[in-house]
Amino acid sequence: MEGQLYQPTTLTEAIRYYSNTETCINAVAMLRWQDGSPVCPKCGATQDQRNHYWLATQKRWKCHSCRKQFSVKVGTIFEDSPLSLDIWLVALWMLCNCRNGVSSYEIARATGIAQKSAWFVLQRLRFVLKDTMPVMLGDRVDSPVEVDECFIGGKPKNMHRNRRLERQVAAYGYAEKTPVFGMLERGTRQVRASVIPNVKRETLQKKILDNVGFGATVYSDGWAGYDGLKAAKFVHETVNHMDEYVRGSVSTQAIENFWSCLKRTLGGTYVAVEPFHLDRYLDEQMFRFNNRIGHTDGTRFQKALGQVGGKRLTWVELTGKEYPKAV
């Protein structure tokens, strides 16, 4: 487990490299534990304290202290999965590096697993891509923050009448669509987006107060929900899209570029996404967008793989249903 592991740079290299089970175990171990030395998830004993037994047949360790067996999957998003790590790592590579996303049907065809299993795999991997330590935007003087809202969903004319009425009761204004709010810092080109219940003033401005530092310059369109930001100690400039899209440096073109990428992914690859799953698709798109500069396919994948530890998403949590008998 010692030393630096080889890092593939293309999908072809990744498939060849991760076709070996022990290679996959070493790759996950190196990113989970210091120097790849296993740490027992039950009692916390390290390899230096008491030498763990390696069970070559079962591809797992046996703790010398508590005598419990554990694999590299325990304590990660891979835990309790019957699928081998080579399938997980190839799926993660494609999810990180396919510009418009990758569908569960494509993963199922490429890996030979069931489509339902592929969908579950992708949802768990999207949970891994979520940024758990976001920083405040707009801290730099020369880095204004663009804010904007968009609406995701199908056309009302294509919906069943009962579903259209259901959405009208649940939402405001654009009843047939799901509102999403986003912020983009120009200097770092980092974006932050999330599903919101409505586009009322208190909802939008709470998001800005939680994510943008006081005194930052904020650019928005002329929507009334942004009125009053100057009173909240922001430098606020607006552009009226009825008359113009850019006025000097004032525009929302960068965040609208992110909306374009998001809608192309949702409309072209995923086709139909339920509102209660939309946040995870946003996390996926944000990860690729925020790591597109200064990263290669290999380094982007390594960053995502380094985030698999300490995360868990079960089938019941994801769907509210019991786990299917066959996966």
ZAZARO-653579 format. One record per residue (C-alpha): residue number from 0; residue in one letter; chain; x negated, z negated, y negated. Coordinates in nm, 2 decimals, always signed. Last residue first. Example, Ala and Ser with C-alpha at 12.3 -4.5 7.8 and 13.67 -1.06 7.14 Angstrom:
<sites>
<site 1 's' 'A' <-1.37 -0.71 +0.11>>
<site 0 'a' 'A' <-1.23 -0.78 +0.45>>
</sites>
This chain:
<sites>
<site 326 'v' 'A' <+3.00 +0.79 +0.54>>
<site 325 'a' 'A' <+3.26 +0.69 +0.81>>
<site 324 'k' 'A' <+3.47 +0.37 +0.79>>
<site 323 'p' 'A' <+3.53 +0.40 +0.42>>
<site 322 'y' 'A' <+3.45 +0.08 +0.21>>
<site 321 'e' 'A' <+3.76 -0.10 +0.09>>
<site 320 'k' 'A' <+3.90 +0.01 -0.24>>
<site 319 'g' 'A' <+3.86 -0.11 -0.60>>
<site 318 't' 'A' <+3.67 +0.22 -0.67>>
<site 317 'l' 'A' <+3.32 +0.12 -0.79>>
<site 316 'e' 'A' <+3.33 -0.25 -0.73>>
<site 315 'v' 'A' <+3.47 -0.20 -0.38>>
<site 314 'w' 'A' <+3.21 +0.07 -0.30>>
<site 313 't' 'A' <+2.93 -0.17 -0.41>>
<site 312 'l' 'A' <+2.70 -0.13 -0.71>>
<site 311 'r' 'A' <+2.37 -0.33 -0.70>>
<site 310 'k' 'A' <+2.08 -0.36 -0.93>>
<site 309 'g' 'A' <+1.78 -0.59 -0.92>>
<site 308 'g' 'A' <+1.53 -0.31 -0.85>>
<site 307 'v' 'A' <+1.61 +0.06 -0.90>>
<site 306 'q' 'A' <+1.46 +0.08 -1.25>>
<site 305 'g' 'A' <+1.11 +0.19 -1.15>>
<site 304 'l' 'A' <+1.26 +0.49 -0.97>>
<site 303 'a' 'A' <+1.40 +0.61 -1.30>>
<site 302 'k' 'A' <+1.06 +0.59 -1.47>>
<site 301 'q' 'A' <+0.90 +0.77 -1.18>>
<site 300 'f' 'A' <+1.16 +1.05 -1.20>>
<site 299 'r' 'A' <+1.09 +1.10 -1.57>>
<site 298 't' 'A' <+0.72 +1.10 -1.50>>
<site 297 'g' 'A' <+0.75 +1.37 -1.23>>
<site 296 'd' 'A' <+0.99 +1.60 -1.42>>
<site 295 't' 'A' <+0.76 +1.58 -1.72>>
<site 294 'h' 'A' <+0.80 +1.34 -2.01>>
<site 293 'g' 'A' <+0.70 +1.34 -2.38>>
<site 292 'i' 'A' <+1.04 +1.45 -2.50>>
<site 291 'r' 'A' <+1.32 +1.48 -2.25>>
<site 290 'n' 'A' <+1.35 +1.11 -2.19>>
<site 289 'n' 'A' <+1.63 +1.02 -2.43>>
<site 288 'f' 'A' <+1.84 +1.33 -2.33>>
<site 287 'r' 'A' <+1.79 +1.28 -1.96>>
<site 286 'f' 'A' <+1.88 +0.91 -1.98>>
<site 285 'm' 'A' <+2.16 +0.97 -2.22>>
<site 284 'q' 'A' <+2.33 +1.22 -1.98>>
<site 283 'e' 'A' <+2.31 +0.98 -1.69>>
<site 282 'd' 'A' <+2.44 +0.69 -1.89>>
<site 281 'l' 'A' <+2.73 +0.90 -2.02>>
<site 280 'y' 'A' <+2.82 +0.99 -1.66>>
<site 279 'r' 'A' <+2.82 +0.62 -1.59>>
<site 278 'd' 'A' <+3.05 +0.55 -1.88>>
<site 277 'l' 'A' <+3.30 +0.82 -1.77>>
<site 276 'h' 'A' <+3.40 +0.65 -1.44>>
<site 275 'f' 'A' <+3.71 +0.47 -1.58>>
<site 274 'p' 'A' <+3.80 +0.78 -1.78>>
<site 273 'e' 'A' <+3.82 +1.00 -1.46>>
<site 272 'v' 'A' <+3.58 +1.30 -1.46>>
<site 271 'a' 'A' <+3.70 +1.65 -1.38>>
<site 270 'v' 'A' <+3.47 +1.96 -1.39>>
<site 269 'y' 'A' <+3.15 +1.78 -1.28>>
<site 268 't' 'A' <+2.92 +2.07 -1.33>>
<site 267 'g' 'A' <+3.06 +2.30 -1.60>>
<site 266 'g' 'A' <+3.30 +2.08 -1.80>>
<site 265 'l' 'A' <+3.12 +1.75 -1.77>>
<site 264 't' 'A' <+2.77 +1.90 -1.82>>
<site 263 'r' 'A' <+2.87 +2.14 -2.10>>
<site 262 'k' 'A' <+3.06 +1.85 -2.26>>
<site 261 'l' 'A' <+2.75 +1.63 -2.26>>
<site 260 'c' 'A' <+2.51 +1.89 -2.39>>
<site 259 's' 'A' <+2.75 +1.98 -2.67>>
<site 258 'w' 'A' <+2.81 +1.62 -2.76>>
<site 257 'f' 'A' <+2.43 +1.57 -2.78>>
<site 256 'n' 'A' <+2.40 +1.86 -3.02>>
<site 255 'e' 'A' <+2.68 +1.69 -3.22>>
<site 254 'i' 'A' <+2.45 +1.39 -3.25>>
<site 253 'a' 'A' <+2.19 +1.61 -3.40>>
<site 252 'q' 'A' <+2.42 +1.81 -3.63>>
<site 251 't' 'A' <+2.56 +1.50 -3.81>>
<site 250 's' 'A' <+2.44 +1.60 -4.15>>
<site 249 'v' 'A' <+2.29 +1.47 -4.47>>
<site 248 's' 'A' <+1.93 +1.59 -4.52>>
<site 247 'g' 'A' <+2.04 +1.84 -4.80>>
<site 246 'r' 'A' <+2.41 +1.88 -4.75>>
<site 245 'v' 'A' <+2.49 +2.01 -4.41>>
<site 244 'y' 'A' <+2.82 +2.09 -4.24>>
<site 243 'e' 'A' <+3.02 +2.20 -4.54>>
<site 242 'd' 'A' <+3.37 +2.22 -4.69>>
<site 241 'm' 'A' <+3.62 +2.09 -4.43>>
<site 240 'h' 'A' <+3.33 +1.92 -4.25>>
<site 239 'n' 'A' <+3.30 +1.67 -4.53>>
<site 238 'v' 'A' <+2.95 +1.52 -4.51>>
<site 237 't' 'A' <+2.90 +1.15 -4.55>>
<site 236 'e' 'A' <+2.63 +0.91 -4.67>>
<site 235 'h' 'A' <+2.61 +0.54 -4.60>>
<site 234 'v' 'A' <+2.31 +0.32 -4.69>>
<site 233 'f' 'A' <+2.42 +0.01 -4.49>>
<site 232 'k' 'A' <+2.48 -0.34 -4.62>>
<site 231 'a' 'A' <+2.82 -0.40 -4.47>>
<site 230 'a' 'A' <+2.98 -0.30 -4.81>>
<site 229 'k' 'A' <+2.82 +0.04 -4.77>>
<site 228 'l' 'A' <+2.99 +0.08 -4.44>>
<site 227 'g' 'A' <+3.33 +0.04 -4.60>>
<site 226 'd' 'A' <+3.48 +0.37 -4.49>>
<site 225 'y' 'A' <+3.36 +0.48 -4.15>>
<site 224 'g' 'A' <+3.70 +0.49 -3.99>>
<site 223 'a' 'A' <+3.82 +0.72 -4.26>>
<site 222 'w' 'A' <+3.66 +1.02 -4.10>>
<site 221 'g' 'A' <+3.44 +1.21 -4.35>>
<site 220 'd' 'A' <+3.15 +1.28 -4.12>>
<site 219 's' 'A' <+2.87 +1.04 -4.07>>
<site 218 'y' 'A' <+2.52 +0.96 -4.18>>
<site 217 'v' 'A' <+2.38 +0.60 -4.17>>
<site 216 't' 'A' <+2.07 +0.49 -4.36>>
<site 215 'a' 'A' <+1.96 +0.15 -4.23>>
<site 214 'g' 'A' <+1.99 -0.17 -4.44>>
<site 213 'f' 'A' <+2.11 -0.38 -4.16>>
<site 212 'g' 'A' <+2.00 -0.27 -3.81>>
<site 211 'v' 'A' <+2.22 -0.04 -3.61>>
<site 210 'n' 'A' <+2.35 -0.13 -3.26>>
<site 209 'd' 'A' <+2.60 -0.42 -3.29>>
<site 208 'l' 'A' <+2.70 -0.34 -3.65>>
<site 207 'i' 'A' <+2.76 +0.03 -3.56>>
<site 206 'k' 'A' <+2.97 -0.06 -3.26>>
<site 205 'k' 'A' <+3.17 -0.30 -3.47>>
<site 204 'q' 'A' <+3.22 -0.03 -3.73>>
<site 203 'l' 'A' <+3.37 +0.21 -3.48>>
<site 202 't' 'A' <+3.62 -0.04 -3.33>>
<site 201 'e' 'A' <+3.72 -0.20 -3.66>>
<site 200 'r' 'A' <+3.78 +0.14 -3.82>>
<site 199 'k' 'A' <+4.01 +0.27 -3.55>>
<site 198 'v' 'A' <+3.87 +0.54 -3.31>>
<site 197 'n' 'A' <+4.03 +0.40 -2.99>>
<site 196 'p' 'A' <+3.94 +0.23 -2.66>>
<site 195 'i' 'A' <+3.57 +0.32 -2.68>>
<site 194 'v' 'A' <+3.35 +0.49 -2.42>>
<site 193 's' 'A' <+2.98 +0.46 -2.49>>
<site 192 'a' 'A' <+2.69 +0.65 -2.66>>
<site 191 'r' 'A' <+2.34 +0.56 -2.77>>
<site 190 'v' 'A' <+2.09 +0.84 -2.86>>
<site 189 'q' 'A' <+1.72 +0.83 -2.91>>
<site 188 'r' 'A' <+1.56 +1.11 -3.11>>
<site 187 't' 'A' <+1.29 +0.86 -3.22>>
<site 186 'g' 'A' <+1.30 +0.96 -3.59>>
<site 185 'r' 'A' <+1.65 +1.10 -3.60>>
<site 184 'e' 'A' <+1.83 +0.79 -3.45>>
<site 183 'l' 'A' <+2.15 +0.91 -3.27>>
<site 182 'm' 'A' <+2.47 +0.71 -3.25>>
<site 181 'g' 'A' <+2.77 +0.79 -3.03>>
<site 180 'f' 'A' <+3.14 +0.70 -2.98>>
<site 179 'v' 'A' <+3.36 +0.84 -2.70>>
<site 178 'p' 'A' <+3.74 +0.87 -2.72>>
<site 177 't' 'A' <+3.91 +0.97 -2.39>>
<site 176 'k' 'A' <+4.16 +1.26 -2.42>>
<site 175 'e' 'A' <+4.53 +1.32 -2.36>>
<site 174 'a' 'A' <+4.65 +1.07 -2.62>>
<site 173 'y' 'A' <+4.44 +1.20 -2.90>>
<site 172 'g' 'A' <+4.59 +0.97 -3.16>>
<site 171 'y' 'A' <+4.58 +0.64 -2.98>>
<site 170 'a' 'A' <+4.55 +0.57 -2.61>>
<site 169 'a' 'A' <+4.74 +0.42 -2.32>>
<site 168 'v' 'A' <+5.10 +0.52 -2.39>>
<site 167 'q' 'A' <+5.01 +0.88 -2.45>>
<site 166 'r' 'A' <+4.79 +0.88 -2.14>>
<site 165 'e' 'A' <+5.09 +0.79 -1.92>>
<site 164 'l' 'A' <+5.30 +1.05 -2.09>>
<site 163 'r' 'A' <+5.05 +1.32 -2.01>>
<site 162 'r' 'A' <+5.02 +1.20 -1.65>>
<site 161 'n' 'A' <+5.39 +1.21 -1.60>>
<site 160 'r' 'A' <+5.41 +1.57 -1.75>>
<site 159 'h' 'A' <+5.13 +1.70 -1.52>>
<site 158 'm' 'A' <+4.83 +1.81 -1.72>>
<site 157 'n' 'A' <+4.72 +2.16 -1.79>>
<site 156 'k' 'A' <+4.91 +2.19 -2.12>>
<site 155 'p' 'A' <+4.75 +1.86 -2.23>>
<site 154 'k' 'A' <+4.40 +2.01 -2.22>>
<site 153 'g' 'A' <+4.14 +1.81 -2.02>>
<site 152 'g' 'A' <+3.93 +1.52 -2.14>>
<site 151 'i' 'A' <+3.66 +1.40 -2.36>>
<site 150 'f' 'A' <+3.70 +1.32 -2.73>>
<site 149 'c' 'A' <+3.42 +1.29 -2.98>>
<site 148 'e' 'A' <+3.30 +1.03 -3.23>>
<site 147 'd' 'A' <+3.01 +1.05 -3.47>>
<site 146 'v' 'A' <+2.71 +0.85 -3.60>>
<site 145 'e' 'A' <+2.38 +0.98 -3.73>>
<site 144 'v' 'A' <+2.11 +0.72 -3.79>>
<site 143 'p' 'A' <+1.84 +0.77 -4.05>>
<site 142 's' 'A' <+1.47 +0.73 -3.97>>
<site 141 'd' 'A' <+1.24 +0.73 -4.27>>
<site 140 'v' 'A' <+1.28 +0.35 -4.33>>
<site 139 'r' 'A' <+1.24 +0.27 -3.96>>
<site 138 'd' 'A' <+1.47 +0.00 -3.81>>
<site 137 'g' 'A' <+1.75 +0.26 -3.78>>
<site 136 'l' 'A' <+1.85 +0.17 -3.42>>
<site 135 'm' 'A' <+1.83 -0.16 -3.25>>
<site 134 'v' 'A' <+1.67 -0.16 -2.91>>
<site 133 'p' 'A' <+1.84 -0.11 -2.58>>
<site 132 'm' 'A' <+1.73 -0.32 -2.28>>
<site 131 't' 'A' <+1.96 -0.24 -1.99>>
<site 130 'd' 'A' <+1.95 +0.14 -2.03>>
<site 129 'k' 'A' <+2.17 +0.27 -1.75>>
<site 128 'l' 'A' <+1.98 +0.51 -1.52>>
<site 127 'v' 'A' <+2.03 +0.28 -1.22>>
<site 126 'f' 'A' <+2.41 +0.29 -1.25>>
<site 125 'r' 'A' <+2.38 +0.67 -1.24>>
<site 124 'l' 'A' <+2.20 +0.63 -0.91>>
<site 123 'r' 'A' <+2.49 +0.43 -0.77>>
<site 122 'q' 'A' <+2.74 +0.69 -0.88>>
<site 121 'l' 'A' <+2.52 +0.97 -0.73>>
<site 120 'v' 'A' <+2.50 +0.79 -0.39>>
<site 119 'f' 'A' <+2.88 +0.73 -0.39>>
<site 118 'w' 'A' <+2.94 +1.10 -0.46>>
<site 117 'a' 'A' <+2.69 +1.20 -0.19>>
<site 116 's' 'A' <+2.87 +0.98 +0.06>>
<site 115 'k' 'A' <+3.21 +1.14 -0.02>>
<site 114 'q' 'A' <+3.05 +1.48 +0.01>>
<site 113 'a' 'A' <+2.92 +1.40 +0.36>>
<site 112 'i' 'A' <+2.55 +1.42 +0.43>>
<site 111 'g' 'A' <+2.35 +1.73 +0.50>>
<site 110 't' 'A' <+2.09 +1.69 +0.22>>
<site 109 'a' 'A' <+2.13 +2.01 +0.02>>
<site 108 'r' 'A' <+2.49 +2.07 +0.10>>
<site 107 'a' 'A' <+2.59 +1.71 +0.02>>
<site 106 'i' 'A' <+2.38 +1.71 -0.29>>
<site 105 'e' 'A' <+2.55 +2.03 -0.41>>
<site 104 'y' 'A' <+2.90 +1.89 -0.33>>
<site 103 's' 'A' <+2.81 +1.57 -0.52>>
<site 102 's' 'A' <+2.74 +1.77 -0.83>>
<site 101 'v' 'A' <+2.41 +1.79 -1.01>>
<site 100 'g' 'A' <+2.36 +1.74 -1.38>>
<site 99 'n' 'A' <+2.33 +2.00 -1.66>>
<site 98 'r' 'A' <+1.96 +1.97 -1.72>>
<site 97 'c' 'A' <+1.87 +1.90 -1.35>>
<site 96 'n' 'A' <+1.58 +1.66 -1.39>>
<site 95 'c' 'A' <+1.70 +1.31 -1.34>>
<site 94 'l' 'A' <+1.99 +1.38 -1.10>>
<site 93 'm' 'A' <+1.77 +1.62 -0.90>>
<site 92 'w' 'A' <+1.49 +1.36 -0.86>>
<site 91 'l' 'A' <+1.74 +1.08 -0.78>>
<site 90 'a' 'A' <+1.90 +1.30 -0.50>>
<site 89 'v' 'A' <+1.55 +1.37 -0.36>>
<site 88 'l' 'A' <+1.48 +1.00 -0.37>>
<site 87 'w' 'A' <+1.80 +0.89 -0.20>>
<site 86 'i' 'A' <+1.78 +1.15 +0.08>>
<site 85 'd' 'A' <+1.41 +1.05 +0.15>>
<site 84 'l' 'A' <+1.51 +0.68 +0.15>>
<site 83 's' 'A' <+1.73 +0.71 +0.46>>
<site 82 'l' 'A' <+2.10 +0.67 +0.44>>
<site 81 'p' 'A' <+2.25 +0.36 +0.61>>
<site 80 's' 'A' <+2.28 +0.19 +0.27>>
<site 79 'd' 'A' <+2.30 -0.19 +0.27>>
<site 78 'e' 'A' <+2.06 -0.21 -0.03>>
<site 77 'f' 'A' <+1.96 +0.12 -0.19>>
<site 76 'i' 'A' <+2.04 -0.01 -0.55>>
<site 75 't' 'A' <+1.77 -0.26 -0.50>>
<site 74 'g' 'A' <+1.74 -0.63 -0.38>>
<site 73 'v' 'A' <+1.68 -0.53 -0.02>>
<site 72 'k' 'A' <+1.58 -0.16 +0.01>>
<site 71 'v' 'A' <+1.21 -0.24 +0.08>>
<site 70 's' 'A' <+1.31 -0.40 +0.40>>
<site 69 'f' 'A' <+1.36 -0.77 +0.50>>
<site 68 'q' 'A' <+1.34 -0.98 +0.81>>
<site 67 'k' 'A' <+1.37 -1.36 +0.78>>
<site 66 'r' 'A' <+1.10 -1.59 +0.94>>
<site 65 'c' 'A' <+1.12 -1.83 +0.64>>
<site 64 's' 'A' <+0.74 -1.85 +0.59>>
<site 63 'h' 'A' <+0.58 -1.56 +0.77>>
<site 62 'c' 'A' <+0.85 -1.32 +0.64>>
<site 61 'k' 'A' <+0.92 -1.03 +0.87>>
<site 60 'w' 'A' <+0.87 -0.68 +0.72>>
<site 59 'r' 'A' <+1.06 -0.36 +0.77>>
<site 58 'k' 'A' <+1.02 -0.01 +0.91>>
<site 57 'q' 'A' <+1.21 -0.10 +1.23>>
<site 56 't' 'A' <+0.95 +0.03 +1.47>>
<site 55 'a' 'A' <+0.65 -0.06 +1.25>>
<site 54 'l' 'A' <+0.75 -0.43 +1.21>>
<site 53 'w' 'A' <+0.50 -0.54 +0.94>>
<site 52 'y' 'A' <+0.44 -0.91 +0.96>>
<site 51 'h' 'A' <+0.41 -1.09 +0.62>>
<site 50 'n' 'A' <+0.08 -1.26 +0.54>>
<site 49 'r' 'A' <+0.15 -1.60 +0.37>>
<site 48 'q' 'A' <+0.05 -1.67 +0.01>>
<site 47 'd' 'A' <-0.11 -1.34 -0.07>>
<site 46 'q' 'A' <+0.18 -1.13 +0.07>>
<site 45 't' 'A' <+0.42 -1.32 -0.15>>
<site 44 'a' 'A' <+0.68 -1.58 -0.05>>
<site 43 'g' 'A' <+1.00 -1.56 -0.26>>
<site 42 'c' 'A' <+1.22 -1.74 -0.01>>
<site 41 'k' 'A' <+1.49 -1.48 +0.07>>
<site 40 'p' 'A' <+1.37 -1.18 -0.12>>
<site 39 'c' 'A' <+1.03 -1.20 +0.05>>
<site 38 'v' 'A' <+0.77 -1.03 -0.17>>
<site 37 'p' 'A' <+0.59 -0.72 -0.04>>
<site 36 's' 'A' <+0.25 -0.61 -0.18>>
<site 35 'g' 'A' <+0.30 -0.28 -0.36>>
<site 34 'd' 'A' <+0.02 -0.36 -0.60>>
<site 33 'q' 'A' <+0.27 -0.58 -0.79>>
<site 32 'w' 'A' <+0.61 -0.53 -0.64>>
<site 31 'r' 'A' <+0.90 -0.29 -0.72>>
<site 30 'l' 'A' <+0.72 +0.02 -0.83>>
<site 29 'm' 'A' <+0.46 +0.02 -0.56>>
<site 28 'a' 'A' <+0.72 -0.08 -0.30>>
<site 27 'v' 'A' <+0.95 +0.21 -0.38>>
<site 26 'a' 'A' <+0.66 +0.46 -0.34>>
<site 25 'n' 'A' <+0.53 +0.29 -0.03>>
<site 24 'i' 'A' <+0.87 +0.30 +0.14>>
<site 23 'c' 'A' <+0.91 +0.67 +0.06>>
<site 22 't' 'A' <+0.56 +0.74 +0.20>>
<site 21 'e' 'A' <+0.65 +0.54 +0.51>>
<site 20 't' 'A' <+0.95 +0.75 +0.57>>
<site 19 'n' 'A' <+0.78 +1.09 +0.54>>
<site 18 's' 'A' <+0.99 +1.37 +0.38>>
<site 17 'y' 'A' <+0.91 +1.22 +0.04>>
<site 16 'y' 'A' <+0.61 +1.45 -0.02>>
<site 15 'r' 'A' <+0.76 +1.77 +0.10>>
<site 14 'i' 'A' <+1.09 +1.72 -0.09>>
<site 13 'a' 'A' <+0.89 +1.61 -0.40>>
<site 12 'e' 'A' <+0.66 +1.90 -0.39>>
<site 11 't' 'A' <+0.95 +2.15 -0.38>>
<site 10 'l' 'A' <+1.12 +1.96 -0.66>>
<site 9 't' 'A' <+0.82 +1.99 -0.88>>
<site 8 't' 'A' <+0.56 +1.75 -1.03>>
<site 7 'p' 'A' <+0.50 +1.52 -0.73>>
<site 6 'q' 'A' <+0.32 +1.19 -0.81>>
<site 5 'y' 'A' <+0.05 +1.08 -0.55>>
<site 4 'l' 'A' <+0.04 +0.70 -0.52>>
<site 3 'q' 'A' <-0.22 +0.49 -0.69>>
<site 2 'g' 'A' <-0.39 +0.22 -0.49>>
<site 1 'e' 'A' <-0.30 -0.03 -0.23>>
<site 0 'm' 'A' <+0.00 +0.00 +0.00>>
</sites>
